[in-house]
Amino acid sequence: TFTAWCNSHLRKAGTQIENIEEDFRDGLKLMLLLEVISGERLAKPERGKMRVHKISNVNKALDFIASKGVKLVSIGAEEIVDGNVKMTLGMIWTIILRFAIQDISVEETSAKEGLLLWCQRKTAPYKNVNIQNFHISWKDGLGFCALIHRHRPELIDYGKLRKDDPLTNLNTAFDVAEKYLDIPKMLDAEDIVGTARPDEKAIMTYVSSFYHAFSGAQKAETAANRICKVLAVNQENEQLMEDYEKLASDLLEWIRRTIPWLENRAPENTMQAMQQKLEDFRDYRRLHKPPKVQEKCQLEINFNTLQTKLRLSNRPAFMPSEGKMVSDINNAWGGLEQAEKGYEEWLLNEIRRLERLDHLAEKFRQKASIHESWTDGKEAMLQQKDYETATLSEIKALLKKHEAFESDLAAHQDRVEQIAAIAQELNELDYYDSPSVNARCQKICDQWDNLGALTQKRREALERTEKLLETIDQLYLEYAKRAAPFNNWMEGAMEDLQDTFIVHTIEEIQGLTTAHEQFKATLPDADKERQAILGIHNEVSKIVQTYHVNMAGTNPYTTITPQEINGKWEHVRQLVPRRDQALMEEHARQQQNERLRKQFGAQANVIGPWIQTKMEEIGRISIEMHGTLEDQLNHLRQYEKSIVNYKPKIDQLEGDHQQIQEALIFDNKHTNYTMEHIRVGWEQLLTTIARTINEVENQILTRDAKGISQEQMNEFRASFNHFDRDHSGTLGPEEFKACLISLGYDIGNDAQGEAEFARIMSIVDPNRMGVVTFQAFIDFMSRETADTDTADQVMASFKILAGDKNYITVDELRRELPPDQAEYCIARMAPYNGRDAVPGALDYMSFSTALYGESDL
C-alpha cells in the first residue's frame, strides 16, 4: 500500500520504486518524494555513493519533515540507510499522515476524525453501508463503491452490487478508481477479505486518496453551503419585509376608516341617540383601539428587528413603500388621536345640551299650557257688549271687574315673557323641534297683544259709560282685588311646586331645598290672607242678606269663588310634601354622585402617579448595567409581566368612569386625572416597555452576531451612559465624539480628524437627525471587525459551482443547490451576455452584487 502511494506521486517526477527499504536508502528518491507532495524545493542532495553521503541526504529529508511540525520519534538517518524496514515504514506513514491526511478538516475536526466524518456523510444515504472505522467497515467493498458512486454515479451501477460478494465489490472499486480516477491500486481485495481486521493505516492511506481526488466536489459543496446560507437570509428578510408592508397597510387602512368617524360631529336630535354614540365610542376605546395599539407597537418592533438583521447580514437597510414608513404611521396615528381627542368631549357636551333642551322644552310646554288655559275665552269675554244694556250698578261692577282682569293680565305678563325667553333659548341651543315651539310662542304672543288691545278697547268703553254709573259694592271690589293676586299667588305656587328641576351638585340641590323651606315659611301668612278674603266674602253675604241687594248671588267683579280659593289652597298643601320628597330623592342622588366622584378620584390619584413612576423606572433600567443583557432582558420581561398584571385596576377605573358618565357627572374636584390621561399614560407605558425589551433583544442579537463580549458590551454601555448626561438615550455629535475618544478612538482636531468624524457620523446617523442611538453606537463599534459574508465571497462560491466559468447554467444550479434555493436563483438571475455565453447561461456576478446592493431581485 505504501509503495503504491509513493509511486502515485513519484511518477509525476518520472520515476518509481519497487522496494521501499531499498530504494529510499540513499535518500535521493525520498527527497524527490517530499518535493513532489509538498511543492517545495529541499536542500541540494549529495550525489556520492558513500555512506556519509546517504546519511546526509536522509537527514535533509528528515529535517524537512521536522520543519513541517512533525515530531519523529526514534527514527534516525542511520536506520533508514541501513534498510530498517520498521523504521522506513514508520517514516512513510508519518509522511502520509502529514501530507495526505493531516490537512483534512470537516466541521472543525481534523486528520483521522475529519476523514472518518467525511466518509460517513458521503455514504450515509447508501443501503448496507455503515462506516464506523478504518478496518472492518470496509471489508465488504460497498463503502469504496458508495464513495465513487456519490461523486461519479456514471462509473458504478450501485444497485447491482451485493453485500455477500465482497471480492467483486472491492475489485470493482479498485479497478474503477485506477482507471477513471487516477488512484493507484494500493490494496489487494483477497488480503482484505481474508483478514479478520484489515490494516487501518493502509485503509486510511487509500481512502485519503479518494478524499483528495474528490476535493473539487468538496469545494463545490462548501460553496453551495455558503450560497444556501446567503439565500436563506435573503428569503427570510424578504418575508419580513412583506409582513411589514401588509401590517402597515392594514393599520393605515384602519386609521383611514376610523378618523372620519371620529371627526363626524353631526348631532342627534334625541338623548337616546347621543347615548348610543357615547356607548359606541366606549366600545371603540375598550375593544377596537387596544389591539391596534399593540399592532402599531409590534410594527415598530418588527421594523427595528428587520433593520438589525439586515445590518448584521451586511444587507442594505429596508426602505418601506412610499407612505408606509414608521414615521408615516406615527403621523397617521397622531391624526387619529387628534380626531379622537375632542370627540368624547363633544359627545358629553351634546348630551348636556340635549338634557338642557329637554328640560327647557318641557318647561316651555308646561308654562304655555297654563297660559293657554288662562287665556281660553278671554277674547270672547273682552268683546262682549253687556255694558250697553247694563244698569248703573252693573256698569260699576263691570268696570271693577275689568280692573281686576287688568290686574290679572298684568300678573300674567311675566309668564308670557318667560315663555318667549325659553323659546329664544331653545332656538339658540338649536332645538330640533324649534319650528313648532316658535309657532306656539308666536301664537301666544299674538294672542297676548290682541288681549292687550281688546282690554284697552273695553276699558275705554267702560270709562265712557262710567259717568252714567254711581254706585258699586266696595266689598265685592275689595274681595276681587285681594282674591285675584292671592289666586295668582296660589297658581304660581302650584306651578313652582310642580316645576321640574335639574341639578349637578349637592350645593345646587341644597339651594333648591333652602328656597323651598323659605316658601313653606310664608304659608301661615298666606293662610291669614285666605281667611281675610273669605271674611270679605262672608261680609258681602251678610250685606246681601241684610239689605236684600239684588246681586244674583255672584260677585260681579271676579269669577274667583271661595270654593275655588279653598280648593287651590288645599292643592297647594298637598303639593308641598310631594316637593319635599322630590328634593330628598334628588339630594340622595347627588350624594351618590359625590361618592362616585370620590371613588374615581381615589383610584385615579393612585394609578396616575403609578404609571409615571413605572415610566421613570423603565427609563432607569434601560440605561443601567446590572448583570448581562440576558439578565436585563429577564428583568424587563418580569417588569412587563407586573405591568400587565396591573391591567385589572385600569379596567376597574374604566368601570367607575362609565358609572360617572351614565350618572351625567361632568366635573370632579377630587382629582386632576381624567380617564383620557390614564388611558394615554397606560398605552405609553405598554409601548415603552415593549420598545425597551426590543432594544435589549437587538443588542443581544448584535452582540452574538458580532462576537462582542459581555465585558465589551458593558464598557460600551458605561461610556455611552457617561456622556448621555440628559438621560435621553441618545448622544449629540460632540458627546458622541467624546465617547469615541474615551474608548481609545483617535480623532484629531485637524482637518483630517474632522473628515474622519464626518464619515463616522454618516454611518451612525444616516438620516442626519443630529443624534446617535445606542444601537447605532454598538453597530459602529463592531462593524469593522465583523465576520460577515460579502458579495465577493458569494461570487467566488458561484464561480466554484460553475467550474471557473463566468456564467452558470440552470442544470448546475439545480444539481448543486436545494430545490427551493435553486429555483430562487433561476427566477432572479439575469441572462449572461458575455462573448463566452452559451444558450441559457445566467449571470451570477450581477446576482451576487444585487444581493448586497439597492436593486430588487
MILOKE-75155 format. One line per 8 residues: number of its first residue (from 1); for each residue x, y, z of C-alpha. Coordinates in steps of 0.1 Angstrom, whole numbers, plus 5000, padded with zeros to 4 digits. Each point is the difference from the previous one (the first is absolute). Example, Ala and Ser with C-alpha at 12.3 -4.5 7.8 and 13.67 -1.06 7.14 Angstrom:
2
1) 5123/4955/5078 | 5014/5034/4993
This chain:
857
1) 5000/5000/5000 | 5027/5025/5010 | 5020/4991/4968 | 4970/5006/4978 | 4993/5033/5018 | 5036/5012/4995 | 5000/4990/4964 | 4968/5019/4994
9) 5020/5032/5008 | 5034/4990/4987 | 4987/4993/4965 | 4993/5037/4997 | 5038/5004/5002 | 5006/4972/4975 | 5012/4973/5023 | 4987/4970/5021
17) 5011/4978/5029 | 4998/4962/5004 | 5011/4995/5035 | 4996/5027/5026 | 5028/4990/5024 | 5025/4997/4972 | 4990/5028/4976 | 5000/5026/5028
25) 5033/4991/5016 | 5021/5026/4981 | 4974/5027/5008 | 4998/5013/4964 | 4965/4987/4991 | 4989/5008/5036 | 5009/5037/4994 | 4984/4999/4966
33) 4967/4986/5015 | 4999/5028/5026 | 5005/5026/4973 | 4972/4986/4979 | 4974/4997/5028 | 5009/5034/5017 | 5007/5021/4969 | 5032/5013/5016
41) 5037/4997/4992 | 5022/4982/5025 | 5037/5006/5005 | 5023/4988/4973 | 5006/4962/5004 | 5034/4983/5001 | 5007/4978/4969 | 5028/4979/5015
49) 4997/4963/5007 | 5016/5000/5033 | 4980/4993/5032 | 5006/5035/5013 | 4984/5015/4969 | 4969/4978/5004 | 4997/5009/5037 | 5003/5037/4990
57) 4971/4997/4975 | 4978/4981/5024 | 5007/5026/5027 | 4990/5028/4976 | 4967/4981/4994 | 4994/4995/5037 | 5008/5037/5008 | 4975/5011/4973
65) 4973/4978/5016 | 5008/5014/5034 | 4998/5035/4987 | 4963/4993/4991 | 4992/4994/5037 | 5003/4962/5000 | 5016/4984/5030 | 5022/4970/4989
73) 5003/4975/5029 | 5029/4976/4999 | 5005/5004/4963 | 5036/5007/4990 | 5018/5003/4967 | 5023/4970/5007 | 4970/4976/5004 | 4986/5012/4966
81) 5034/4997/4983 | 5004/4965/5015 | 4967/4989/4985 | 4981/4996/5033 | 4965/4991/4987 | 4981/5009/5032 | 5017/5035/5002 | 4995/5006/4963
89) 4963/4991/5000 | 4995/5021/5031 | 5016/5030/4983 | 4978/4995/4969 | 4969/4998/5022 | 5011/5032/5017 | 5003/5017/4965 | 4965/4987/4990
97) 4985/5013/5032 | 5016/5034/4996 | 4995/5006/4963 | 4969/4979/4991 | 4979/4998/5031 | 5008/5028/5025 | 4986/5028/4978 | 4966/4983/4997
105) 4975/5020/5021 | 4962/4995/5003 | 4980/5021/5025 | 5030/5010/5020 | 5012/4964/5004 | 5033/4990/4983 | 5021/4971/4989 | 4986/4966/5007
113) 4967/5013/5016 | 4994/5024/4971 | 5007/4973/4974 | 4976/4976/5017 | 4973/5027/5003 | 5004/5007/4963 | 4995/4964/4991 | 4970/4996/5023
121) 4983/5030/4984 | 5007/4990/4964 | 4987/4964/5005 | 4971/5007/5024 | 4973/4997/4973 | 5013/4966/4988 | 4984/4967/5010 | 5021/4974/5019
129) 5028/5026/5006 | 5009/5009/5036 | 5035/5016/5003 | 5011/5000/5036 | 5038/4994/4997 | 5029/4995/4975 | 5002/4962/5002 | 4969/4976/5001
137) 4975/5027/4987 | 5017/4997/4965 | 5003/4961/4997 | 4969/4996/4978 | 5012/5027/4975 | 4966/5018/5000 | 5016/5030/5018 | 5025/5005/4971
145) 4973/4996/4974 | 4977/5024/5018 | 5027/5027/5001 | 5006/4997/4962 | 4962/4998/4992 | 4993/5031/5022 | 5024/5021/4979 | 5000/4982/4967
153) 4967/4981/4997 | 5006/4991/4964 | 5031/4978/5008 | 4982/4974/5022 | 4965/4985/4999 | 4997/4999/5038 | 4965/4983/4999 | 5015/4968/4986
161) 5026/4996/5028 | 4995/4973/5027 | 5012/5001/5035 | 5008/4962/5000 | 5024/5005/4971 | 5029/5021/5015 | 5027/4989/4975 | 4979/5013/4970
169) 4992/5032/5019 | 5036/5006/5010 | 5015/4992/4966 | 4973/5022/4982 | 5009/5029/5023 | 5038/4996/4996 | 4998/4996/4962 | 4977/5030/4995
177) 5022/5021/5023 | 5032/4991/4981 | 4984/5004/4965 | 4979/5031/5004 | 5011/5018/5031 | 5038/4996/4997 | 5002/4983/5034 | 5025/4972/5000
185) 4990/4965/5012 | 5015/5002/5035 | 4981/4970/5016 | 4994/4964/4990 | 4963/4988/5002 | 5009/4965/5011 | 5022/5012/5029 | 4972/5022/5013
193) 4973/4973/4997 | 5024/4974/5015 | 5010/5022/5030 | 4979/5002/5032 | 5011/5036/5005 | 5014/5018/4969 | 5030/5023/5006 | 4987/5034/5012
201) 5029/5020/4986 | 4997/4984/4966 | 4962/5007/4998 | 5005/5036/5012 | 5028/5006/4974 | 4978/4987/4972 | 4968/5018/5012 | 5020/5033/5002
209) 5007/4997/4963 | 4963/4999/4994 | 4996/5031/5021 | 5026/5019/4980 | 4986/4987/4967 | 4966/5014/5009 | 5013/5032/5016 | 4986/5021/4972
217) 4965/4986/5008 | 5007/5008/5036 | 5007/5036/4991 | 4968/5001/4980 | 4981/4988/5030 | 5015/5026/5022 | 4992/5027/4974 | 4964/4987/4997
225) 4996/5001/5038 | 5012/5036/5001 | 4976/5010/4972 | 4971/4982/5018 | 5007/5019/5032 | 5000/5034/4982 | 4968/4992/4980 | 4983/4988/5032
233) 5008/5033/5016 | 4986/5019/4970 | 4968/4979/4999 | 4994/5005/5037 | 5006/5037/4997 | 4976/5003/4970 | 4973/4982/5019 | 5005/5024/5029
241) 4997/5029/4976 | 4968/4986/4985 | 4986/4995/5036 | 5009/5036/5009 | 4984/5014/4968 | 4967/4981/5006 | 4998/5009/5037 | 5008/5037/4992
249) 4973/5000/4972 | 4974/4985/5023 | 5007/5024/5028 | 5000/5031/4977 | 4967/4988/4985 | 4984/4996/5035 | 5012/5035/5009 | 4986/5014/4967
257) 4966/4984/5007 | 4999/5010/5036 | 5010/5037/4998 | 4969/5011/4980 | 4978/4983/5026 | 5018/5019/5028 | 4998/5033/4981 | 4963/4997/4994
265) 4984/5026/5023 | 4964/4997/4986 | 4978/5003/5031 | 4970/4977/5006 | 4966/5013/5010 | 4993/4977/5029 | 5018/4992/5032 | 4997/4962/4993
273) 5018/5004/4966 | 5029/5020/5016 | 5003/4975/5028 | 5004/4973/4974 | 5028/5020/4984 | 5017/5002/5033 | 4997/4963/5005 | 5014/4993/4965
281) 5030/5022/5010 | 5005/4981/5032 | 5000/4967/4980 | 5026/5016/4977 | 5023/5009/5029 | 4995/4967/5018 | 4998/4975/4972 | 5011/5014/4966
289) 5030/5023/5008 | 5021/4979/5025 | 5008/4973/4974 | 5010/5027/4975 | 5023/5016/5026 | 5017/4965/5003 | 5002/4997/4962 | 5017/5035/4998
297) 5025/4991/5027 | 5006/4966/4984 | 5005/5017/4966 | 5028/5022/5015 | 5016/4970/5017 | 4999/4979/4967 | 5015/5030/4981 | 5029/5004/5025
305) 5006/4962/5001 | 5001/4998/4962 | 5024/5030/4997 | 5023/4983/5026 | 4999/4967/4980 | 5008/5019/4968 | 5029/5018/5016 | 5014/4968/5015
313) 4998/4981/4966 | 5017/5030/4982 | 4968/5007/4981 | 4987/5035/4991 | 4974/5016/5023 | 4963/4993/4993 | 4981/5029/4985 | 4962/4994/5002
321) 4977/5010/4972 | 4991/5037/4998 | 4977/5010/5028 | 5007/4969/5021 | 5031/5012/5020 | 4998/4998/5038 | 4999/5038/5000 | 4970/4999/4976
329) 4981/4976/5023 | 5009/5022/5030 | 4987/5031/4981 | 4968/4981/4991 | 4996/4988/5036 | 5005/5036/5012 | 4972/5011/4977 | 4978/4972/5014
337) 5007/5011/5036 | 4994/5037/4991 | 4966/4990/4985 | 4993/4978/5031 | 5010/5027/5025 | 4970/5023/4996 | 4974/4973/4991 | 4992/4989/5035
345) 4998/5035/5013 | 4977/5009/4971 | 4977/4970/5008 | 4997/5010/5036 | 4993/5037/4991 | 4973/4988/4976 | 4984/4978/5027 | 5001/5029/5024
353) 4985/5023/4973 | 4972/4975/4992 | 4993/4996/5037 | 4997/5037/5004 | 4978/5002/4969 | 4977/4972/5012 | 4997/5019/5033 | 4993/5033/4983
361) 4975/4985/4976 | 4981/4984/5028 | 5000/5032/5019 | 4988/5019/4969 | 4971/4976/4994 | 4990/5002/5037 | 5000/5038/5001 | 4983/5002/4966
369) 4973/4976/5010 | 4993/5020/5033 | 4999/5032/4980 | 4978/4987/4973 | 4976/4986/5026 | 4998/5034/5016 | 4994/5019/4967 | 4974/4976/4989
377) 4968/5020/4994 | 5016/5033/5010 | 4997/5015/4965 | 4963/4992/4998 | 4994/5015/5035 | 5018/5032/4991 | 4979/5003/4968 | 4967/4998/5019
385) 4976/5030/4997 | 4983/4994/5033 | 5007/5035/5012 | 4976/5014/4975 | 4969/4988/5017 | 5013/4998/5036 | 4988/5020/5029 | 5022/5025/5018
393) 5009/4976/5027 | 5007/4973/4973 | 5022/5024/4981 | 5018/5009/5032 | 5004/4962/5006 | 5012/4995/4964 | 5026/5027/5004 | 5013/4987/5032
401) 5000/4965/4985 | 5020/5013/4971 | 5025/5017/5024 | 5005/4966/5017 | 5005/4984/4966 | 5026/5026/4991 | 5018/4992/5033 | 4998/4963/4992
409) 5012/5008/4964 | 5030/5019/5014 | 5008/4972/5023 | 5002/4976/4970 | 5024/5023/4981 | 5030/4984/5018 | 4989/4965/4989 | 4997/5011/4963
417) 5035/5015/5002 | 5013/4968/5015 | 4984/4980/4972 | 5016/5022/4974 | 5034/4998/5017 | 4998/4962/5002 | 4991/4999/4963 | 5030/5023/4992
425) 5024/4978/5020 | 4987/4969/4982 | 5007/5017/4967 | 5035/5010/5011 | 5007/4964/5011 | 4988/4987/4966 | 4971/4979/5014 | 4988/4976/4973
433) 4963/5008/5004 | 5006/5038/5000 | 4974/5007/4972 | 4971/4987/5020 | 5013/5018/5032 | 5003/5032/4980 | 4965/4996/4985 | 4984/4994/5034
441) 5020/5029/5016 | 4990/5023/4971 | 4964/4990/5004 | 5001/5008/5038 | 5018/5034/4994 | 4975/5009/4972 | 4971/4990/5023 | 5016/5020/5029
449) 5002/5031/4978 | 4964/4996/4989 | 4989/4996/5037 | 5018/5032/5008 | 4983/5018/4972 | 4966/4986/5009 | 5006/5008/5036 | 5008/5036/4992
457) 4970/5003/4977 | 4976/4986/5026 | 5015/5023/5027 | 4993/5030/4977 | 4964/4988/4995 | 4994/4995/5037 | 5016/5033/5009 | 4977/5018/4975
465) 4971/4983/5018 | 5014/5006/5035 | 4986/5035/5001 | 4966/4984/5000 | 5007/4977/5029 | 5002/5012/5036 | 4999/4971/5024 | 5020/4969/5004
473) 5003/4975/5027 | 5034/5007/5017 | 5001/4967/5017 | 4998/4980/4968 | 5027/5022/4986 | 5023/4995/5030 | 4993/4963/4998 | 5008/4999/4963
481) 5032/5021/5004 | 5013/4978/5028 | 4988/4967/4986 | 5016/5005/4966 | 5036/5004/5011 | 4995/4974/5026 | 4986/4976/4974 | 5029/5009/4977
489) 5024/4994/5029 | 4985/4966/5005 | 5002/4991/4964 | 5037/5012/4999 | 5006/4979/5032 | 4985/4969/4984 | 5020/5007/4968 | 5032/5003/5020
497) 4993/4969/5021 | 4994/4980/4969 | 5029/5016/4981 | 5026/4974/4988 | 5036/5006/5010 | 5035/4988/4990 | 5031/5003/5021 | 5035/4986/4999
505) 5014/5007/5035 | 4991/4997/5036 | 5002/5038/5003 | 4974/5005/4973 | 4975/4976/5016 | 5006/5016/5034 | 4992/5034/4984 | 4967/4987/4988
513) 4992/4984/5034 | 5008/5033/5017 | 4977/5019/4976 | 4972/4974/5007 | 5004/5004/5037 | 4997/5038/4996 | 4968/4995/4980 | 4985/4978/5027
521) 5008/5027/5026 | 4976/5023/4981 | 4970/4976/5002 | 4987/5013/5034 | 4997/5036/4987 | 4984/4987/4968 | 4975/4981/5020 | 4991/5032/5019
529) 4995/5018/4967 | 4978/4972/4988 | 4979/5002/5032 | 4998/5038/4996 | 4988/4997/4964 | 4974/4974/5010 | 4990/5024/5028 | 4993/5028/4974
537) 4978/4975/4980 | 4981/4991/5032 | 4995/5037/5007 | 4986/5004/4965 | 4976/4972/5006 | 4989/5016/5033 | 4994/5033/4981 | 4980/4983/4973
545) 4979/4982/5025 | 4996/5030/5022 | 4992/5026/4973 | 4985/4976/4974 | 5024/5012/4974 | 4992/4986/4965 | 5034/4986/4992 | 4988/4968/4984
553) 5021/4980/5024 | 5033/5007/4983 | 5029/5025/5003 | 4998/5023/4970 | 5038/5008/5003 | 5016/4966/4999 | 4993/4964/4991 | 5022/4988/5028
561) 4977/4983/5025 | 5008/4991/5037 | 4997/4963/4990 | 5026/5005/4973 | 5023/5017/5024 | 4996/4973/5026 | 5005/4973/4973 | 5032/5015/4988
569) 5012/5006/5035 | 4995/4963/5008 | 5018/4991/4968 | 5030/5022/5010 | 5001/4982/5034 | 5000/4966/4983 | 5028/5010/4976 | 5024/5012/5028
577) 5008/4964/5013 | 5003/4987/4965 | 5026/5027/4994 | 5017/4991/5032 | 5003/4963/4988 | 5014/5010/4966 | 5026/5022/5015 | 5010/4973/5025
585) 5004/4974/4971 | 5021/5024/4979 | 5021/5008/5031 | 5007/4962/5004 | 5008/4997/4963 | 5025/5029/5003 | 5016/4983/5030 | 5004/4968/4979
593) 5016/5021/4972 | 5025/5015/5026 | 5008/4965/5011 | 5008/4990/4964 | 5022/5031/4996 | 5020/4992/5032 | 5003/4963/4990 | 5013/5008/4965
601) 5023/5028/5014 | 5015/4977/5026 | 5009/4974/4974 | 5012/5024/4974 | 5022/5018/5025 | 5018/4966/5006 | 5001/4987/4964 | 5011/5033/4984
609) 5032/5003/5021 | 5006/4962/4998 | 5001/5003/4962 | 5024/5029/5002 | 5022/4982/5024 | 5002/4969/4978 | 5009/5021/4970 | 5029/5015/5020
617) 5011/4966/5013 | 5000/4986/4964 | 5022/5029/4989 | 5025/4992/5028 | 5000/4963/4992 | 5008/5007/4964 | 5032/5019/5008 | 5012/4980/5031
625) 5024/4971/4997 | 4991/4974/5026 | 5011/4965/4987 | 5000/4987/4965 | 4977/5011/4972 | 4981/4968/5006 | 4996/5010/5037 | 4987/5034/4989
633) 4976/4984/4975 | 4987/4976/5027 | 4996/5029/5024 | 4981/5020/4974 | 4978/4971/4991 | 4991/4995/5037 | 4994/5037/5002 | 4977/4998/4969
641) 4981/4972/5017 | 4995/5020/5031 | 4987/5029/4979 | 4976/4978/4980 | 4988/4986/5033 | 4990/5036/5010 | 4975/5000/4971 | 4969/4990/5022
649) 5005/5033/5020 | 4997/5019/4967 | 4969/4980/4991 | 4985/5007/5034 | 5007/5037/4995 | 4983/4998/4966 | 4970/4985/5016 | 4998/5028/5026
657) 5004/5026/4972 | 4971/4984/4981 | 4978/5003/5031 | 5010/5037/5003 | 4991/5006/4963 | 4967/4981/5004 | 4992/5022/5030 | 5006/5031/4978
665) 5028/5012/5023 | 5021/5025/4981 | 5026/5012/5026 | 5020/4986/5028 | 5018/5022/5025 | 5016/4970/5018 | 5026/4993/4972 | 5019/5017/4972
673) 5002/4967/4981 | 4974/4993/4973 | 4994/4966/4985 | 5016/5012/4968 | 5032/5008/5019 | 5001/4965/5015 | 4993/4984/4966 | 5027/5018/4982
681) 5025/4995/5029 | 4992/4962/5000 | 5004/4997/4963 | 5033/5018/5001 | 5012/4978/5029 | 4992/4968/4981 | 5017/5013/4968 | 5031/5012/5019
689) 5006/4967/5018 | 4995/4981/4967 | 5024/5023/4982 | 5026/4997/5028 | 4998/4962/4999 | 5005/5001/4962 | 5030/5023/5004 | 5017/4975/5024
697) 4991/4971/4976 | 5016/5018/4971 | 5031/5007/5022 | 5002/4962/5007 | 4995/4993/4963 | 5028/5025/4992 | 5023/4987/5027 | 4997/4964/4990
705) 5003/5007/4962 | 5029/5023/5004 | 5018/4979/5027 | 4999/5028/5026 | 5008/4988/5035 | 4979/5009/5030 | 5029/5021/5013 | 5002/5019/4967
713) 4963/5006/5001 | 5002/5013/5036 | 5029/5022/4990 | 4980/5014/4970 | 4969/5006/5022 | 5020/5016/5028 | 5017/5024/4976 | 4967/5008/4983
721) 4982/5006/5033 | 5028/5022/5013 | 4996/5025/4971 | 4962/4997/4998 | 4997/5026/5027 | 4964/5009/4994 | 4990/4962/5000 | 4983/5004/4967
729) 5013/4967/4986 | 5019/5018/4972 | 5033/5019/4996 | 5005/5033/4982 | 5030/5003/4976 | 5024/5015/5025 | 4989/4975/5027 | 5005/4972/4975
737) 5035/5012/4991 | 5010/5002/5037 | 4986/4965/5005 | 5021/4986/4971 | 5032/5017/5013 | 4993/4985/5035 | 5000/4966/4983 | 5034/5006/4984
745) 4988/5011/4966 | 5025/5025/4984 | 4981/5030/4987 | 5022/5031/4998 | 4990/5036/4999 | 5015/5006/4966 | 4984/4998/4966 | 5007/4963/4996
753) 4984/4993/5034 | 4969/5020/4991 | 4997/4981/4967 | 5003/4967/5018 | 4973/5010/5026 | 4977/5012/4972 | 5004/4965/4984 | 4991/4983/5032
761) 4970/5022/5005 | 4987/4992/4965 | 5001/4963/5012 | 4983/5004/5034 | 4976/5027/4990 | 4992/4994/4963 | 4968/5021/5002 | 5018/5030/5015
769) 4978/5002/5031 | 5028/5015/5020 | 5000/4972/5026 | 5016/4965/5004 | 4980/4971/5016 | 5016/4973/5021 | 4992/4974/4973 | 5017/5020/4973
777) 5030/5005/5024 | 5006/4963/5006 | 4994/4992/4963 | 5028/5024/4992 | 5023/4987/5027 | 4998/4965/4987 | 4993/5003/4962 | 5036/5004/4988
785) 5012/4968/5017 | 4968/4980/4992 | 5004/4967/4982 | 4972/5003/4974 | 4994/4987/4966 | 5007/5024/4971 | 4990/5002/4964 | 5035/4989/4989
793) 4999/4969/5023 | 4966/4990/4985 | 5013/5007/4964 | 5030/4977/5007 | 4977/4973/5013 | 4979/5001/4968 | 5032/4999/4979 | 5010/4967/5017
801) 4965/4985/4992 | 5003/5013/4964 | 5034/4983/4995 | 5019/5033/4998 | 4977/5013/4972 | 4987/5036/4999 | 4965/4987/4999 | 4979/4971/5014
809) 4973/4978/4985 | 4966/4990/5013 | 5011/4963/5002 | 5030/5009/5021 | 4979/5020/5024 | 4975/4972/5004 | 5027/4975/5005 | 5020/5019/5026
817) 4973/5018/5020 | 4968/4989/5019 | 4969/5002/4977 | 4984/5031/5016 | 5032/5020/5000 | 5009/4989/4965 | 4967/5012/4987 | 5004/5032/5020
825) 5033/5007/4981 | 4986/4989/4966 | 4970/5024/5003 | 5022/5030/5009 | 5033/4996/4980 | 5003/5020/4969 | 5012/4984/4967 | 5037/5000/4995
833) 5010/5020/4969 | 5038/4996/4999 | 5019/4988/4969 | 5004/4966/5015 | 4963/4996/5007 | 4981/4968/4991 | 4962/4996/4997 | 4983/5003/5034
841) 5031/5015/5017 | 4992/5020/5031 | 5019/5030/5015 | 5010/4990/5036 | 5022/5031/5004 | 4973/5026/4997 | 4978/4978/5021 | 5026/4999/5028
849) 5004/5038/4999 | 4963/5005/5001 | 4998/4979/5032 | 5020/5027/5018 | 4988/5030/4980 | 4970/5022/4996 | 4984/4983/4970 | 4970/4976/5002
857) 5005/4964/4991
